[in-house]
Amino acid sequence: MAVRSIGGREIVVCRTKAGLHALDNICTHAYARLNEGRLRGTRLICPLHGASFDVRDGRALGAPATRALATHAIEIAGDRAQVTVAVADAEPT
């Protein structure tokens, strides 16, 4: 896994057998940095409480997380990965 700050957001890039995946690096449950956790296949496991996410689509796979992670488009250009960061949804007021 590699972490980069892009557009003011912390993004984790994961390499799996399914390819490269880019997601927000902060757990939707307790705001832990996911790059400090484990990657098992396509499952990204939070180091704090063990919540898990599918790196392919960001969906929450295991409690205590219930909200998905934002995913971002990633493509290979030569020897570099280019990530296009999705615009964050506005929080309801």
Residue pairs with C-beta under 8 A, 6 or more apart in sequence:
1 12
1 13
1 14
1 15
1 35
1 39
2 12
2 13
2 35
3 10
3 11
3 12
3 13
3 25
3 33
3 35
4 10
4 11
4 13
4 83
5 11
6 72
6 83
6 85
7 85
9 24
9 85
9 88
10 24
10 25
10 26
10 33
11 22
11 23
11 24
11 25
11 72
11 83
11 85
12 22
12 23
12 24
12 25
12 34
12 35
12 44
13 20
13 21
13 22
13 74
13 81
13 83
14 20
14 21
14 22
14 23
14 39
14 44
14 55
16 39
16 41
16 42
16 55
17 41
18 42
18 55
18 56
20 74
20 76
20 81
21 42
21 55
21 56
21 71
21 74
22 71
22 72
22 73
22 74
22 81
22 83
23 34
23 44
23 53
23 55
23 58
23 69
23 70
23 71
23 72
24 58
24 69
24 70
24 72
25 33
25 34
25 35
26 32
26 33
26 34
27 33
27 34
27 46
27 48
27 49
27 51
27 65
27 69
28 51
28 60
28 65
28 66
28 67
28 68
28 69
29 46
29 48
29 49
29 51
29 64
29 65
29 66
29 67
30 46
30 48
30 49
30 51
30 64
32 46
32 47
32 48
32 49
33 47
34 44
34 46
34 47
34 53
34 69
36 47
37 44
37 45
37 46
37 47
38 44
38 45
38 47
39 45
39 55
42 54
42 55
42 56
43 52
43 53
43 54
43 55
43 61
44 52
44 53
44 54
44 55
45 51
45 52
45 62
46 52
46 53
46 65
49 64
50 62
50 64
51 60
51 62
51 63
51 64
51 65
52 60
52 61
52 62
52 65
53 59
53 60
53 61
53 65
53 68
53 69
54 61
57 68
57 71
58 68
58 69
58 70
58 71
59 68
60 66
60 67
60 68
60 69
70 86
70 88
71 86
72 83
72 84
72 85
72 86
73 83
73 84
73 86
74 81
74 82
74 83
74 84
75 81
75 82
76 82
